[in-house]
Amino acid sequence: MIERHGRSLALDAIRAGLDRLRASAAPFDAGTFFAECADLLEQDRRPGLQPVINLTGTVLHTNLGRAWAAPEAMEAVMAVMGQPSNLEFDLATGRRGERDSHVEKLLCRITGAEAATLVNNNAAAVLLTLTALAARREVVMSRGELVEIGGAFRIPDIMIRANCKLREVGTTNRTHGRDYEEAIGRSTAALMRVHPSNYQIEGFTSTVDTKTLAAIAHAHEVPMLEDLGSGSLIDLAPYGLPHEPTPQEALADGADVVTFSGDKLLGGPQAGLIVGRKALIDRIRKCPLKRALRLDKMTIAALEATLRLYLDPDRLRQRLPALRLLSRPRDEIRACALRLQPALAAALGARATVEVVDCSSQIGSGSLPVDRLPSAALSIRMAGRGGGSLDRLASRLRALPRPVVGRIHDNALLLDLRCLEADAEAVLVAQLPQLAG
Ligand SMILES: *Cc1c(COP(=O)(O)O)cnc(C)c1O
């Protein structure tokens, strides 16, 4: 044990083992005792943050780390994390450089923006943009867009933090151009649109689109800000997915500053991307808060590599996991389910029935909340009554060396296989025998 883990950890495990032995009535047996201590040590070595197999059916699952990286992004991170890099150093002049510069040109090329800057996530991007452009002044927004994103990100609260005054106009279901126009006054800093990421208002509704709102803003010489949330960088329709507004479209329609996430539909690392007019981006970049929200070099490396994949749209689906998984056809997922069904049924034995069923996955992260993706799952039902045994099975799946997370629905444990690609499938098959017994 000392050879494998070091003296200090071995000692801790033996002490913990002795405490446990004293608390129990069991007699001392050297073999059992040291086996238990070795077990404790192995458990102690298991990292807190670890890979899991996401069979929840939510692809960009915020609690499971949202988008996962393309191999190109992982290589780029590896290259800069263990040695010095030109993070803030201009190799041409030998002088101090800008950390955003590595990504700015790419982002401008892809979105058509004049300038771009980056922060830690999109919540930070919105906070920073409002602080830099609208502190102590008013921001006009529709009552239909006062969004709460998960984890206590609420637009009205962010306005307070940014020290600006929210001027609500219109109603929950209907807001018109004239509502914004009537609200514009001397203290107006900007008009803003926020993508209602995680809900949809249906029925008797009316919203003002980006083009119209930008025209109103510009007629009154104030900027128009748009928080897109997901902000896909490509039209998703050719991949069989519902269209999501892109930053390119928002900018072309006249938005002056557009913010969006790096790890939602874009498929990159956690980051907040801010693109738009150079004069405004310069003001955002100079705001003191920017320094507190800046990106780490690993994120910049991953983001740059991910954005480079977008320069070759023909191979994007093949290379970008988020897009590949979101557009995975049901037939392929069902084939995977049919392959796994006998092995899972054998591992669970007579206590459970395992069926291949059709189901729907969701995109997740508040993207396209209403749309569902046709998928397939293994549906496990336990013999006997009560949900207890199903909960126990779910917890045993989570206790596997590579934890497996499914979802319980209608008295069945559903393992939606959309996100199970070949590597993870092999891992899952290899650990199935541990479920037996
Ligand atoms: C997701 C989202 C955010 C927050 O983005 P994070 O990258 O999670 O910080 C902000 N606004 C909208 C509209 C969103 O959908």
The ligand as an SDF file (V2000), in Angstrom:
LIG
                    3D

 15 15  0  0  0  0  0  0  0  0999 V2000
  -27.6170   30.0020  -21.1930 C   0  0  0  0  0  0  0  0  0  0  0  0
  -27.9670   31.4290  -21.2800 C   0  0  0  0  0  0  0  0  0  0  0  0
  -27.2600   32.3820  -20.5430 C   0  0  0  0  0  0  0  0  0  0  0  0
  -26.1510   31.9880  -19.6130 C   0  0  0  0  0  0  0  0  0  0  0  0
  -25.0670   31.4520  -20.3120 O   0  0  0  0  0  0  0  0  0  0  0  0
  -23.9170   30.6180  -19.5150 P   0  0  0  0  0  0  0  0  0  0  0  0
  -22.9220   30.3830  -20.5930 O   0  0  0  0  0  0  0  0  0  0  0  0
  -24.5910   29.4090  -18.9990 O   0  0  0  0  0  0  0  0  0  0  0  0
  -23.4370   31.5230  -18.4640 O   0  0  0  0  0  0  0  0  0  0  0  0
  -27.6230   33.7050  -20.6660 C   0  0  0  0  0  0  0  0  0  0  0  0
  -28.6410   34.0730  -21.4600 N   0  0  0  0  0  0  0  0  0  0  0  0
  -29.3420   33.1840  -22.1760 C   0  0  0  0  0  0  0  0  0  0  0  0
  -30.4780   33.6830  -23.0360 C   0  0  0  0  0  0  0  0  0  0  0  0
  -29.0240   31.8350  -22.1160 C   0  0  0  0  0  0  0  0  0  0  0  0
  -29.7310   30.9380  -22.8330 O   0  0  0  0  0  0  0  0  0  0  0  0
  1  2  1  0
  2  3  1  0
  2 14  2  0
  3  4  1  0
  3 10  2  0
  4  5  1  0
  5  6  1  0
  6  7  2  0
  6  8  1  0
  6  9  1  0
 10 11  1  0
 11 12  2  0
 12 13  1  0
 12 14  1  0
 14 15  1  0
M  END
$$$$
